[in-house]
């Protein structure tokens, strides 16, 4: 079913001017000179119907365009790249476009979600159609005014030209265009004609970011708003038995204390008073008897791998027969800990629940789902929910879960006040939704110099790998192939963490393949290429990756990374992985300093189809690589009696500036539709680093964080 979308225009004049420069007359279009301070504000005058995905466009009569970006912006760059796609097909100069964040609008937009690196992939065709349809309507309006056929007119840079060379600006005909019936199947540009897509564009918010303008949820302020700090159970498995709020109410600025469920909210006139009031509470907690520790999780996951109940996710051929007939069988177990998300901006959300509507504002990756949940909690019609998205200071999957928004809505509903819930860093780490602890056991059979069998077991806390992941490489590359999964149900909340599951699985598999190459005495890159040669593309529709695209990506990384050509003091590690519809290969270079490995450079090759904004794309790849290396090296969250041992950065180690490598990114050039970029650069990083460390130190790493096995990394490192 088609959705409705509004195109909004404002009444301003588009004029042509001339200027004198270097002794000659330059004739052109001066949009800035056409802006009138007394111009009327934009008004809704038309509706456009687009397929699948909608975007608001405002065109002023001076030709300037405002494009609303529908999806949440968490630093992945969609607030820049999605409007670029519309502007390309609309054919307006990018410098004449302003961008605004759209609010949640289920009637006009689809998939207003930031997750899975899918915003551009899902929006690509419909965003182009949005811009192209608007351009066609403008051309039709101009053609009508001239009395000519639309196919005799062209549009470029916001100007329409007919066969006689006469021109009209978009602003000249915008009101006429708005009255036309919306055409279907507007012609899209060929990639060779792109002027905006594929060119570097600066982040549309960069000026506001570096000058400290209010963009983020923490910046949001509303009249009469109360700041809220929430006391939550200190351990998973505990509930609230009672509390004394006498001292909390004595804190200057504290206005109210309310209980909701097993939580206590302290309302105050400022953040400091709210947090100080929370510390003054005297709670009494009781346990349900299930206060879990890391040792307990280890036992449960090991039991699953050693014969526990597992579910077959995929099975090809006969792995047992392959192992029985093998010249050699190799088996390794890889382990990873829980990880917090540690967004730079802690969780926060504003809510004002009134009889008329529920007004919500804040940083959320899943606005529609969160609005539905709040409507259910408050027993309100979903149409009563008005949700506005702010820019987010990081998400990494944590802001997929709207617990903080639900808290704000419940507190506002209880107190009948506008409130803003703000997490401290300790709140963020102690009451988080973590990457689950996972163990992988991988077993391979080798015969006659070939990999003949492959068996992967996954044991995870709470949940298992997505259904697609068993169909990633090496599925289809090894005839006898089996993947099994099992989980232990814990009361510790877990969920998506940047590149879910693949963030650790890629390290495990790519380290394992590196070891197989070593045993087989085959070059690590060549082993992967040989395995990919076994894939019969198109023969198995379950397989998600493209063997040919992966091979091209691997070859590009090896070439640009000078694979096998490093000097005697540089050790190279290789990894390649497919995730979020994107193929990535990486070459990590490590040196030894005082006997300890230090990653100096990572060369990355990426096949993500058409690159919309190269600057933004490189930022995503570089950020993913550094994130992957940092957490593989240092990230560790242990539990004792239901509580995380680290609740702030004094005890939780992150990668530091002097430990970050140079990241050099290269893109495979093709004209295929874009795929994800926010996450795919991360998974191969840990594997490439581990393989380089093996060459440098002789130590094969099986556990994350690597720092534990490598010894003391720096004098202030705390494990």
C-alpha positions as CSV (number, residue, x, y, z in Angstrom):
1,X,0.0,0.0,0.0
2,X,1.3,3.4,-0.9
3,X,1.8,5.9,1.9
4,X,1.0,9.6,1.8
5,X,3.7,12.2,2.0
6,X,3.5,15.9,2.0
7,X,5.6,18.2,-0.1
8,X,5.7,21.7,1.5
9,X,6.6,24.9,-0.3
10,X,7.1,28.5,0.8
11,X,6.4,31.6,-1.2
12,X,9.6,33.3,-2.1
13,X,10.9,34.7,-5.4
14,X,13.6,33.1,-7.6
15,X,15.6,35.8,-9.4
16,X,18.4,36.0,-11.8
17,X,21.2,38.5,-11.2
18,X,24.5,39.6,-12.7
19,X,27.8,40.5,-11.2
20,X,31.0,42.2,-12.5
21,X,34.2,40.3,-12.0
22,X,37.7,40.6,-13.6
23,X,36.4,43.1,-16.2
24,X,33.7,40.9,-17.5
25,X,30.0,40.2,-16.8
26,X,29.2,36.9,-15.1
27,X,25.6,35.9,-15.6
28,X,24.2,33.3,-13.4
29,X,21.7,32.4,-10.6
30,X,22.2,34.1,-7.3
31,X,20.0,32.2,-4.8
32,X,21.2,34.0,-1.7
33,X,20.3,37.4,-3.2
34,X,16.7,36.2,-3.6
35,X,16.1,35.5,0.0
36,X,13.6,38.0,1.5
37,X,13.4,38.6,5.2
38,X,9.7,39.3,4.9
39,X,9.0,36.0,3.2
40,X,6.0,34.0,4.4
41,X,6.6,30.9,6.4
42,X,6.3,27.5,4.7
43,X,2.7,26.2,4.3
44,X,1.4,22.8,3.4
45,X,-0.2,22.9,0.0
46,X,0.1,19.4,-1.5
47,X,0.5,15.8,-0.8
48,X,2.8,13.4,-2.7
49,X,2.4,9.6,-2.7
50,X,5.6,7.6,-2.9
51,X,6.4,3.9,-2.8
52,X,7.7,2.2,0.3
53,X,9.5,5.1,2.0
54,X,8.6,8.8,2.2
55,X,10.5,12.0,2.8
56,X,9.3,15.6,3.3
57,X,10.6,18.2,0.9
58,X,10.1,21.9,1.2
59,X,11.0,24.1,-1.7
60,X,11.0,27.9,-1.4
61,X,10.2,30.1,-4.3
62,X,13.8,31.2,-4.3
63,X,14.8,27.6,-5.1
64,X,16.2,26.7,-1.8
65,X,15.2,23.3,-0.5
66,X,14.8,21.8,2.9
67,X,14.9,18.1,3.2
68,X,13.7,16.2,6.2
69,X,15.8,13.2,7.2
70,X,13.5,10.6,8.5
71,X,15.8,8.1,10.3
72,X,17.5,8.5,13.7
73,X,21.0,10.0,13.6
74,X,23.4,8.2,15.9
75,X,26.6,9.4,14.3
76,X,26.3,7.0,11.3
77,X,25.7,9.9,9.0
78,X,22.2,9.3,7.6
79,X,21.1,12.8,8.4
80,X,23.6,13.8,5.7
81,X,23.5,10.9,3.3
82,X,19.8,10.2,3.0
83,X,19.0,13.9,2.0
84,X,21.9,13.6,-0.5
85,X,20.1,10.8,-2.3
86,X,16.9,12.9,-2.5
87,X,18.8,16.0,-3.6
88,X,20.6,14.1,-6.3
89,X,17.5,13.0,-8.0
90,X,15.7,16.3,-7.4
91,X,18.7,17.8,-9.1
92,X,19.4,20.8,-6.8
93,X,22.9,22.0,-5.8
94,X,23.8,20.5,-2.4
95,X,24.9,23.8,-1.1
96,X,21.4,25.1,-1.5
97,X,19.9,22.3,0.6
98,X,19.2,22.5,4.4
99,X,18.4,19.4,6.4
100,X,16.1,18.9,9.3
101,X,15.4,15.9,11.5
102,X,11.9,14.6,10.9
103,X,9.8,13.5,13.9
104,X,8.3,10.1,14.2
105,X,5.5,9.8,11.6
106,X,4.2,6.4,10.9
107,X,1.8,7.7,8.1
108,X,4.5,9.4,6.1
109,X,7.7,7.4,6.7
110,X,8.5,3.7,6.9
111,X,11.3,2.0,8.9
112,X,12.3,5.0,11.0
113,X,15.0,2.9,12.7
114,X,18.7,3.1,13.2
115,X,19.8,-0.5,13.5
116,X,21.5,-3.2,11.5
117,X,23.2,-0.7,9.2
118,X,20.1,-0.8,7.0
119,X,19.0,2.8,6.7
120,X,20.5,3.5,3.3
121,X,20.0,0.0,2.0
122,X,16.3,0.1,2.7
123,X,15.8,3.7,1.7
124,X,17.9,3.8,-1.5
125,X,15.3,3.2,-4.2
126,X,12.4,5.0,-2.5
127,X,14.6,8.0,-1.6
128,X,15.7,8.3,-5.2
129,X,12.1,8.0,-6.4
130,X,11.1,10.7,-4.0
131,X,13.5,13.2,-5.5
132,X,12.9,12.1,-9.1
133,X,9.1,12.4,-8.7
134,X,9.3,15.9,-7.3
135,X,11.7,16.9,-10.2
136,X,9.3,15.5,-12.8
137,X,6.4,17.5,-11.4
138,X,8.4,20.7,-11.5
139,X,9.3,20.0,-15.1
140,X,5.7,19.3,-16.0
141,X,4.7,22.6,-14.4
142,X,7.3,24.5,-16.4
143,X,6.3,22.7,-19.6
144,X,2.7,23.7,-19.1
145,X,3.6,27.3,-18.6
146,X,5.7,27.3,-21.9
147,X,3.1,25.2,-23.7
148,X,5.6,22.5,-24.7
149,X,5.9,18.8,-24.0
150,X,7.7,17.9,-20.8
151,X,10.1,15.5,-22.6
152,X,11.5,18.5,-24.4
153,X,12.6,20.1,-21.1
154,X,15.5,19.2,-18.8
155,X,16.3,20.1,-15.2
156,X,19.7,20.7,-13.7
157,X,20.9,22.4,-10.5
158,X,17.4,23.7,-9.7
159,X,16.8,25.2,-13.2
160,X,14.5,23.9,-15.9
161,X,15.4,24.5,-19.5
162,X,13.3,24.1,-22.7
163,X,14.3,23.4,-26.3
164,X,14.6,27.1,-27.0
165,X,17.0,27.7,-24.2
166,X,14.4,29.5,-22.0
167,X,14.8,28.8,-18.2
168,X,12.7,28.7,-15.1
169,X,13.9,28.1,-11.6
170,X,12.2,25.5,-9.4
171,X,10.9,28.3,-7.3
172,X,9.2,29.9,-10.3
173,X,6.9,26.9,-10.8
174,X,6.8,25.3,-7.4
175,X,3.2,26.4,-6.6
176,X,2.0,25.2,-10.0
177,X,3.8,21.8,-9.5
178,X,2.1,21.3,-6.2
179,X,-1.3,21.2,-7.9
180,X,-0.4,18.4,-10.3
181,X,-1.3,14.8,-10.0
182,X,1.6,12.8,-8.7
183,X,3.2,10.8,-11.6
184,X,4.4,7.2,-11.2
185,X,7.7,5.7,-12.2
186,X,9.8,8.8,-12.6
187,X,13.0,8.1,-14.5
188,X,16.0,7.8,-12.2
189,X,19.5,9.0,-13.0
190,X,22.2,6.8,-14.2
191,X,25.2,6.6,-11.9
192,X,27.4,8.4,-14.5
193,X,25.3,11.5,-14.2
194,X,25.6,11.8,-10.4
195,X,26.7,15.2,-9.1
196,X,26.1,14.7,-5.4
197,X,26.2,11.0,-4.7
198,X,29.8,9.8,-4.5
199,X,31.2,13.3,-3.7
200,X,32.4,14.2,-0.2
201,X,29.9,16.1,1.9
202,X,30.4,17.6,5.3
203,X,28.2,16.4,8.1
204,X,25.2,18.7,8.1
205,X,25.4,19.2,11.9
206,X,29.1,19.7,12.1
207,X,29.0,23.5,12.8
208,X,26.4,23.0,15.5
209,X,28.4,20.1,17.0
210,X,31.7,21.9,17.3
211,X,30.1,25.2,18.5
212,X,28.1,23.4,21.2
213,X,24.6,24.1,19.8
214,X,21.8,22.1,21.4
215,X,21.4,18.9,19.3
216,X,21.5,16.0,21.7
217,X,19.0,14.7,24.1
218,X,20.9,16.0,27.1
219,X,20.6,19.5,25.6
220,X,16.8,19.4,25.5
221,X,15.0,21.7,28.0
222,X,11.3,22.4,28.4
223,X,9.5,24.9,30.5
224,X,8.6,23.5,33.9
225,X,10.6,20.4,33.3
226,X,11.9,18.4,36.3
227,X,15.2,16.5,36.2
228,X,15.0,12.9,37.3
229,X,17.5,10.5,38.6
230,X,16.3,6.9,39.1
231,X,17.6,4.4,41.7
232,X,17.4,0.9,40.2
233,X,18.2,-2.5,41.8
234,X,22.0,-2.7,42.2
235,X,22.1,-6.3,41.1
236,X,20.3,-8.3,38.5
237,X,18.0,-10.6,40.5
238,X,17.1,-8.1,43.2
239,X,13.8,-6.3,43.9
240,X,12.8,-3.4,46.1
241,X,11.4,-4.3,49.5
242,X,11.1,-0.7,50.8
243,X,12.9,2.6,51.3
244,X,13.4,5.7,53.4
245,X,13.4,9.0,51.5
246,X,13.6,11.3,54.5
247,X,17.2,12.5,53.8
248,X,16.6,12.6,50.0
249,X,13.8,15.1,50.4
250,X,16.1,17.3,52.5
251,X,18.4,17.9,49.6
252,X,18.1,21.4,48.2
253,X,16.3,21.3,44.9
254,X,14.6,17.9,45.3
255,X,10.9,18.3,44.8
256,X,9.4,14.8,44.9
257,X,10.2,11.1,45.3
258,X,8.1,8.4,43.7
259,X,8.3,4.7,43.5
260,X,7.4,2.8,40.3
261,X,7.9,-0.9,40.3
262,X,11.3,-1.8,41.8
263,X,12.6,1.7,41.0
264,X,12.6,5.0,42.8
265,X,12.6,8.3,41.0
266,X,13.9,11.5,42.5
267,X,12.6,14.7,40.9
268,X,14.5,17.9,41.2
269,X,15.1,21.4,39.8
270,X,18.5,20.4,38.4
271,X,20.5,17.3,37.6
272,X,22.9,17.6,40.5
273,X,20.1,17.8,43.0
274,X,18.4,14.8,41.5
275,X,21.5,12.7,41.6
276,X,22.4,13.9,45.1
277,X,18.9,13.1,46.3
278,X,19.2,9.6,44.8
279,X,22.4,9.0,46.8
280,X,20.6,10.0,50.0
281,X,17.9,7.3,49.6
282,X,18.0,4.4,52.0
283,X,16.6,1.4,50.1
284,X,16.1,-2.2,51.2
285,X,16.6,-4.8,48.6
286,X,15.7,-8.5,48.5
287,X,17.0,-11.2,46.2
288,X,15.1,-13.8,44.2
289,X,18.1,-16.2,44.9
290,X,19.6,-15.9,41.4
291,X,22.5,-13.5,41.7
292,X,24.9,-14.6,38.9
293,X,28.6,-14.3,38.6
294,X,31.1,-14.7,35.7
295,X,32.2,-18.1,37.1
296,X,28.6,-19.3,36.9
297,X,28.3,-18.2,33.3
298,X,31.5,-19.9,32.3
299,X,30.2,-23.2,33.8
300,X,26.9,-23.0,32.0
301,X,28.4,-22.1,28.6
302,X,31.0,-24.8,28.9
303,X,28.3,-27.3,29.8
304,X,26.5,-26.4,26.6
305,X,29.6,-26.9,24.5
306,X,30.4,-30.2,26.2
307,X,27.1,-31.9,25.4
308,X,24.3,-29.6,26.3
309,X,21.1,-29.2,24.3
310,X,22.0,-27.4,21.1
311,X,19.9,-26.5,18.0
312,X,21.1,-27.2,14.5
313,X,21.1,-23.9,12.6
314,X,22.5,-25.4,9.4
315,X,23.9,-28.7,8.3
316,X,25.5,-29.7,5.0
317,X,27.0,-33.0,4.1
318,X,28.3,-35.3,6.9
319,X,30.7,-33.6,9.3
320,X,31.1,-36.8,11.4
321,X,32.3,-38.8,8.3
322,X,34.7,-36.0,7.4
323,X,36.2,-36.0,10.8
324,X,36.5,-39.8,10.8
325,X,38.3,-39.8,7.5
326,X,40.6,-36.8,8.2
327,X,44.3,-36.7,8.2
328,X,44.1,-34.2,11.1
329,X,41.3,-32.6,13.1
330,X,41.8,-29.2,14.6
331,X,39.6,-27.9,17.5
332,X,39.7,-24.6,19.3
333,X,37.4,-22.8,21.8
334,X,37.1,-19.0,21.7
335,X,35.6,-16.9,24.6
336,X,34.2,-13.4,24.9
337,X,32.9,-11.4,27.9
338,X,29.9,-9.2,28.4
339,X,30.4,-5.7,27.1
340,X,28.6,-2.5,28.0
341,X,27.8,0.0,25.2
342,X,29.4,3.0,26.9
343,X,27.9,5.7,24.7
344,X,29.5,9.1,25.2
345,X,26.0,10.5,25.9
346,X,24.4,8.5,28.7
347,X,20.8,7.4,28.4
348,X,18.2,10.2,28.8
349,X,14.7,11.1,27.7
350,X,12.0,13.7,28.1
351,X,8.3,13.0,28.6
352,X,5.3,15.1,29.3
353,X,2.1,13.1,29.7
354,X,-1.1,15.1,29.6
355,X,-4.7,14.4,28.9
356,X,-4.3,15.6,25.4
357,X,-1.1,13.9,24.3
358,X,2.1,12.3,25.3
359,X,5.1,14.5,24.2
360,X,8.4,12.6,24.0
361,X,11.8,13.9,23.0
362,X,15.2,12.3,23.1
363,X,17.8,10.0,21.6
364,X,16.2,6.7,20.4
365,X,17.1,4.2,17.7
366,X,13.6,2.7,17.6
367,X,11.1,5.6,17.8
368,X,8.1,3.7,16.4
369,X,8.6,0.7,18.6
370,X,9.2,2.8,21.7
371,X,6.1,4.9,21.0
372,X,4.0,1.7,20.7
373,X,5.4,0.4,24.0
374,X,4.6,3.7,25.8
375,X,1.1,3.8,24.4
376,X,0.5,0.3,25.8
377,X,2.0,1.1,29.2
378,X,-0.1,4.3,29.5
379,X,-3.2,2.6,27.9
380,X,-3.3,5.4,25.3
381,X,-4.1,5.5,21.6
382,X,-0.9,5.4,19.6
383,X,-2.0,8.6,17.8
384,X,-1.7,10.4,21.2
385,X,2.1,9.8,21.1
386,X,4.2,12.6,19.7
387,X,7.9,11.6,19.6
388,X,10.7,13.9,18.4
389,X,14.2,12.5,17.8
390,X,17.4,14.3,18.9
391,X,20.8,13.6,17.6
392,X,22.5,10.8,19.7
393,X,25.9,10.8,21.3
394,X,26.4,7.2,20.3
395,X,24.0,4.3,20.2
396,X,25.8,1.0,19.2
397,X,22.5,-0.9,19.8
398,X,21.9,0.4,23.3
399,X,19.3,2.9,22.2
400,X,17.4,0.2,20.4
401,X,15.9,-0.5,23.8
402,X,13.6,2.3,25.0
403,X,13.7,1.4,28.7
404,X,14.8,4.9,29.6
405,X,12.0,6.5,27.5
406,X,9.5,4.2,29.2
407,X,10.8,5.2,32.6
408,X,10.3,8.9,31.7
409,X,6.8,8.3,30.5
410,X,5.8,6.4,33.6
411,X,7.2,9.0,35.9
412,X,5.6,11.9,34.1
413,X,2.3,10.0,34.2
414,X,2.6,9.4,37.9
415,X,3.6,12.9,38.8
416,X,1.7,14.8,36.2
417,X,4.8,16.8,35.4
418,X,7.1,17.2,32.4
419,X,10.3,15.2,33.3
420,X,13.6,14.3,31.9
421,X,15.3,11.1,33.1
422,X,19.1,11.3,33.0
423,X,21.4,8.3,33.6
424,X,24.8,8.8,35.3
425,X,27.7,6.9,33.9
426,X,27.3,4.4,36.7
427,X,23.6,4.0,35.9
428,X,24.5,3.5,32.3
429,X,27.0,0.6,33.0
430,X,25.2,-1.0,36.0
431,X,21.7,-1.0,34.5
432,X,22.6,-1.6,30.9
433,X,21.7,-4.0,28.1
434,X,25.0,-5.8,27.4
435,X,26.6,-7.7,24.6
436,X,26.1,-11.3,25.8
437,X,29.0,-13.4,26.9
438,X,29.6,-16.1,24.2
439,X,31.8,-19.1,23.5
440,X,32.5,-20.7,20.2
441,X,33.9,-24.1,19.7
442,X,35.1,-24.7,16.1
443,X,36.3,-28.0,14.8
444,X,37.7,-28.7,11.3
445,X,38.9,-31.7,9.4
446,X,41.9,-31.6,7.1
447,X,42.6,-34.2,4.4
448,X,45.1,-34.1,1.5
449,X,45.8,-30.5,2.2
450,X,42.2,-29.4,2.1
451,X,39.6,-28.3,4.6
452,X,36.9,-31.1,4.3
453,X,34.7,-30.5,7.4
454,X,33.7,-27.6,9.6
455,X,31.6,-27.7,12.8
456,X,30.8,-24.6,14.8
457,X,29.1,-24.6,18.2
458,X,27.8,-21.5,19.8
459,X,27.0,-21.1,23.5
460,X,25.6,-17.7,24.5
461,X,24.0,-16.0,27.4
462,X,20.3,-15.5,26.7
463,X,20.2,-15.4,22.9
464,X,21.9,-16.9,19.8
465,X,23.2,-15.7,16.5
466,X,20.7,-14.4,13.9
467,X,19.2,-16.9,11.5
468,X,21.3,-15.5,8.6
469,X,24.7,-15.9,10.2
470,X,25.0,-19.7,9.7
471,X,24.6,-18.8,6.0
472,X,27.6,-16.5,6.0
473,X,31.1,-17.6,5.0
474,X,32.2,-20.4,5.2
475,X,28.8,-21.8,4.4
476,X,28.8,-23.1,0.8
477,X,32.6,-23.2,0.8
478,X,33.1,-26.4,2.7
479,X,31.0,-29.4,1.7
480,X,30.6,-30.8,5.2
481,X,29.4,-27.9,7.3
482,X,27.4,-27.8,10.5
483,X,26.4,-25.0,12.9
484,X,24.8,-25.6,16.3
485,X,23.6,-23.0,18.9
486,X,22.5,-23.1,22.5
487,X,21.9,-20.6,25.2
488,X,21.7,-20.2,28.9
489,X,18.8,-18.0,30.1
490,X,20.1,-15.3,32.5
491,X,18.4,-12.4,34.3
492,X,21.2,-10.1,33.1
493,X,19.8,-8.1,30.3
494,X,21.5,-8.6,27.0
495,X,20.9,-7.3,23.4
496,X,22.4,-5.9,20.3
497,X,25.9,-4.5,20.4
498,X,27.5,-3.0,17.3
499,X,27.6,-5.8,14.7
500,X,25.7,-8.3,16.9
501,X,27.3,-11.7,17.3
502,X,29.6,-11.1,14.3
503,X,31.6,-8.7,16.4
504,X,33.1,-11.7,18.1
505,X,32.3,-14.6,15.7
506,X,34.5,-12.9,13.0
507,X,37.5,-12.9,15.4
508,X,36.9,-16.6,16.3
509,X,36.5,-17.8,12.7
510,X,39.1,-15.7,11.1
511,X,41.7,-16.6,13.8
512,X,40.7,-20.3,13.2
513,X,41.2,-20.0,9.5
514,X,44.6,-18.4,10.0
515,X,45.7,-21.3,12.2
516,X,44.4,-23.8,9.5
517,X,46.5,-21.9,6.9
518,X,49.5,-22.2,9.2
519,X,49.0,-26.0,9.6
520,X,48.4,-26.5,5.9
521,X,51.4,-24.3,5.1
522,X,49.3,-22.1,2.8
523,X,49.2,-18.4,2.6
524,X,46.3,-17.0,4.8
525,X,44.9,-14.9,2.0
526,X,45.2,-17.7,-0.5
527,X,43.3,-20.2,1.8
528,X,40.3,-17.9,1.8
529,X,40.4,-17.4,-1.9
530,X,40.6,-21.2,-2.5
531,X,37.7,-21.8,-0.2
532,X,35.6,-19.1,-2.0
533,X,36.4,-20.8,-5.3
534,X,34.3,-23.8,-4.0
535,X,31.2,-21.7,-3.7
536,X,28.6,-22.3,-6.4
537,X,27.0,-18.9,-6.5
538,X,23.3,-19.0,-6.9
539,X,23.1,-22.7,-6.3
540,X,22.1,-22.2,-2.6
541,X,19.7,-19.4,-2.0
542,X,20.3,-19.5,1.7
543,X,23.8,-18.2,1.3
544,X,23.9,-14.5,2.0
545,X,27.3,-13.4,0.9
546,X,28.7,-13.1,-2.7
547,X,31.9,-15.2,-3.2
548,X,32.9,-13.2,-6.2
549,X,32.5,-9.8,-4.4
550,X,34.3,-11.2,-1.3
551,X,37.2,-12.4,-3.5
552,X,37.5,-9.0,-5.1
553,X,37.5,-7.3,-1.7
554,X,40.1,-9.6,-0.4
555,X,42.4,-9.0,-3.4
556,X,42.0,-5.2,-3.0
557,X,42.9,-5.4,0.7
558,X,45.9,-7.6,0.0
559,X,47.1,-5.3,-2.8
560,X,46.6,-2.0,-0.9
561,X,47.9,-3.4,2.3
562,X,51.1,-4.8,0.6
563,X,50.3,-8.2,2.0
564,X,53.4,-10.3,2.4
565,X,55.7,-7.4,1.7
566,X,56.2,-5.8,5.1
567,X,59.6,-5.2,6.6
568,X,61.3,-7.4,9.2
569,X,59.9,-5.4,12.1
570,X,56.3,-5.3,11.0
571,X,53.9,-8.3,11.4
572,X,50.8,-8.6,9.3
573,X,47.5,-10.2,10.1
574,X,44.6,-10.7,7.7
575,X,40.8,-11.1,8.1
576,X,37.8,-10.9,5.8
577,X,34.2,-11.0,6.8
578,X,30.7,-10.4,5.4
579,X,28.1,-8.8,7.6
580,X,25.2,-6.3,7.2
581,X,25.2,-7.1,3.5
582,X,28.7,-5.7,3.1
583,X,32.0,-7.4,2.3
584,X,35.1,-6.2,4.2
585,X,38.8,-7.4,4.3
586,X,41.5,-6.0,6.5
587,X,45.3,-6.1,6.9
588,X,46.6,-5.2,10.3
589,X,50.2,-4.2,10.9
590,X,51.7,-4.8,14.3
591,X,55.1,-3.9,15.7
592,X,56.7,-4.8,19.0
593,X,57.5,-2.0,21.5
594,X,59.2,-3.1,24.7
595,X,58.2,-6.6,23.9
596,X,54.5,-5.8,23.6
597,X,52.5,-5.6,20.3
598,X,51.3,-2.3,19.1
599,X,49.0,-2.0,16.1
600,X,50.3,0.7,13.7
601,X,48.1,0.5,10.7
602,X,45.0,-1.2,9.3
603,X,44.3,-1.3,5.6
604,X,40.7,-1.9,4.8
605,X,38.9,-2.8,1.6
606,X,35.1,-2.5,1.5
607,X,32.5,-3.5,-1.0
608,X,29.3,-1.7,0.1
609,X,28.0,-0.9,-3.4
610,X,27.7,2.7,-4.3
611,X,29.3,5.0,-1.8
612,X,26.9,7.9,-1.1
613,X,29.2,10.1,0.9
614,X,32.9,9.0,0.8
615,X,33.8,11.2,3.8
616,X,31.1,9.8,6.0
617,X,31.8,6.3,4.7
618,X,35.4,6.5,5.7
619,X,34.5,7.8,9.1
620,X,32.2,4.8,9.7
621,X,34.9,2.3,8.6
622,X,37.6,4.0,10.6
623,X,35.4,4.2,13.7
624,X,34.4,0.5,13.4
625,X,38.0,-0.6,13.1
626,X,39.2,1.3,16.1
627,X,36.1,0.2,18.1
628,X,36.8,-3.4,17.1
629,X,40.5,-3.2,18.1
630,X,39.8,-1.4,21.3
631,X,37.2,-3.8,22.6
632,X,39.1,-6.9,21.4
633,X,42.2,-5.7,23.3
634,X,40.6,-4.3,26.5
635,X,36.8,-4.6,26.8
636,X,35.8,-6.8,29.8
637,X,32.8,-6.7,32.1
638,X,32.8,-9.3,34.9
639,X,29.9,-10.0,37.2
640,X,29.8,-10.9,40.9
641,X,26.6,-11.6,42.7
642,X,24.5,-10.0,39.9
643,X,26.5,-6.8,39.8
644,X,29.1,-5.7,37.2
645,X,32.5,-5.2,38.7
646,X,33.1,-2.0,36.7
647,X,30.7,0.9,36.6
648,X,32.9,3.7,35.3
649,X,36.0,4.2,33.3
650,X,38.3,4.0,36.2
651,X,37.8,0.3,36.2
652,X,36.7,-0.3,32.6
653,X,39.5,0.0,30.0
654,X,38.9,1.7,26.6
655,X,41.3,2.2,23.8
656,X,43.3,5.4,24.1
657,X,44.3,8.0,21.5
658,X,48.0,6.9,21.4
659,X,46.9,3.3,20.9
660,X,44.7,4.0,17.8
661,X,46.2,2.9,14.4
662,X,46.2,4.7,11.1
663,X,43.2,3.3,9.2
664,X,43.4,3.5,5.4
665,X,40.1,2.7,3.6
666,X,39.6,1.6,0.0
667,X,36.2,1.0,-1.6
668,X,35.5,-1.5,-4.4
669,X,34.0,0.5,-7.2
670,X,30.8,-0.7,-8.7
671,X,27.3,0.5,-9.5
672,X,25.4,-1.9,-7.2
673,X,22.9,-0.6,-4.6
674,X,24.5,0.6,-1.3
675,X,24.7,-1.7,1.7
676,X,25.5,-1.2,5.4
677,X,28.6,0.7,6.8
678,X,28.0,1.5,10.4
679,X,28.9,-2.0,11.6
680,X,30.7,-4.2,9.0
681,X,34.2,-2.6,9.5
682,X,34.2,-3.8,13.1
683,X,34.0,-7.6,13.0
684,X,37.2,-8.3,11.0
685,X,39.4,-6.0,13.1
686,X,39.8,-8.3,16.0
687,X,40.7,-11.2,13.8
688,X,43.2,-9.3,11.8
689,X,44.8,-8.0,14.9
690,X,45.0,-11.4,16.6
691,X,46.6,-12.9,13.5
692,X,49.2,-10.2,13.4
693,X,49.9,-10.6,17.1
694,X,50.4,-14.4,16.5
695,X,53.2,-13.6,14.1
696,X,54.7,-11.0,16.3
697,X,54.7,-12.9,19.6
698,X,54.1,-16.5,18.7
699,X,51.0,-16.4,20.9
700,X,47.7,-17.6,19.5
701,X,44.9,-15.7,21.2
702,X,41.6,-17.5,22.0
703,X,40.0,-15.1,24.5
704,X,38.9,-11.5,24.5
705,X,40.1,-9.2,25.8
706,X,43.6,-9.9,24.4
707,X,45.2,-7.8,27.2
708,X,44.7,-10.5,29.7
709,X,46.8,-13.0,27.8
710,X,49.3,-10.5,26.6
711,X,50.2,-9.4,30.1
712,X,50.3,-5.9,31.5
713,X,49.7,-3.4,28.6
714,X,50.3,-0.2,30.6
715,X,51.0,0.7,34.2
716,X,47.5,1.8,34.9
717,X,45.7,-1.0,33.1
718,X,43.2,-2.7,35.3
719,X,41.8,-6.1,34.3
